[in-house]
Amino acid sequence: MKKEIPLAITFISGFLLVLALFIPHKPFGNLEEIFNDWYIIVSGFTMLLGIDSLLEYNFKKIRRKEKDAPYSLILILSFFITLIWGVTEIVRTPEHNPFSPTSTFSKYFYNSIFMPLQSTMFAILSFFIASAAYRAFRAKEFNSALLLVSAVIVMLGRIPLGQGAAPYVIT
């Protein structure tokens, strides 16, 4: 019952939104606006709940002095620095959206934090795929061959030579 009720609410909401797309007359005409307003409200509360859970969990780790406590401290400090930085940008220039791609906050965050983290994650992923592909070389099943082909395509897509060789295949 715990899973069925939220699933039913989600299905009915999605069905009504699709119905409102095809029937723009009353009572379905303004459903999209109503649902968008509710989406903003619910996502705001969800964000607050997630922030509360994140901080509570990591503060507990720090208080208990667990072995991962320094990482929790770094996470909390990073969270508050980013929050203060974003709010300061909003207060300093209220007419300008600090999360637009042209703002200095977004540019700095994207170029100095997000891009290096993304590169690191892709490097880790490539080693994982390479090790899985190596294991697939030895296996002689269809699933292993499929894994090997997908690993080769992904690895070719991440290097300039592969992108230049087949730009129509690898995007």
CORURVEN-V744619 format. One record per residue. N is the residue number from 0. D_CENTER is the distance of its C-alpha to the mean C-alpha in Angstrom with 1 decimal. Layout:
BEGIN
n	d_center
N	D_CENTER
N	D_CENTER
END
This chain:
BEGIN
n	d_center
0	28.7
1	25.6
2	23.4
3	25.7
4	25.8
5	22.1
6	21.9
7	25.0
8	23.8
9	20.6
10	22.9
11	25.5
12	23.2
13	21.7
14	25.3
15	26.6
16	24.1
17	25.1
18	28.7
19	28.4
20	27.3
21	30.5
22	32.8
23	32.6
24	35.6
25	36.0
26	34.7
27	31.6
28	31.6
29	29.7
30	27.4
31	24.4
32	25.1
33	25.6
34	22.5
35	20.4
36	22.2
37	21.5
38	17.8
39	17.7
40	19.9
41	18.1
42	14.6
43	16.4
44	18.1
45	15.0
46	13.5
47	16.9
48	17.1
49	13.9
50	15.3
51	18.7
52	17.7
53	15.9
54	19.0
55	21.5
56	20.4
57	20.3
58	23.6
59	25.2
60	24.4
61	26.1
62	29.0
63	29.7
64	29.5
65	27.6
66	27.1
67	23.4
68	24.4
69	24.2
70	20.5
71	20.0
72	22.2
73	20.2
74	16.9
75	18.9
76	20.6
77	17.5
78	16.1
79	19.5
80	20.0
81	16.9
82	17.9
83	21.5
84	20.8
85	18.8
86	21.6
87	24.3
88	23.0
89	23.2
90	26.6
91	27.9
92	27.2
93	26.6
94	27.1
95	24.3
96	20.6
97	19.0
98	15.6
99	17.2
100	17.0
101	20.6
102	20.6
103	21.5
104	18.8
105	16.0
106	18.0
107	18.7
108	15.2
109	13.9
110	17.0
111	17.8
112	14.8
113	11.7
114	13.8
115	15.8
116	12.9
117	11.5
118	15.2
119	15.7
120	13.1
121	14.6
122	18.0
123	17.5
124	16.2
125	19.3
126	21.6
127	20.3
128	20.9
129	24.2
130	25.4
131	24.6
132	26.3
133	29.3
134	29.6
135	29.5
136	32.4
137	34.6
138	33.7
139	35.6
140	33.7
141	32.0
142	28.6
143	29.0
144	30.0
145	27.0
146	24.7
147	26.8
148	26.6
149	22.8
150	22.6
151	25.1
152	23.4
153	20.0
154	22.0
155	24.1
156	21.2
157	20.1
158	23.6
159	25.6
160	28.5
161	26.5
162	24.9
163	28.4
164	30.1
165	28.2
166	26.2
167	26.7
168	25.2
169	22.3
170	20.0
END
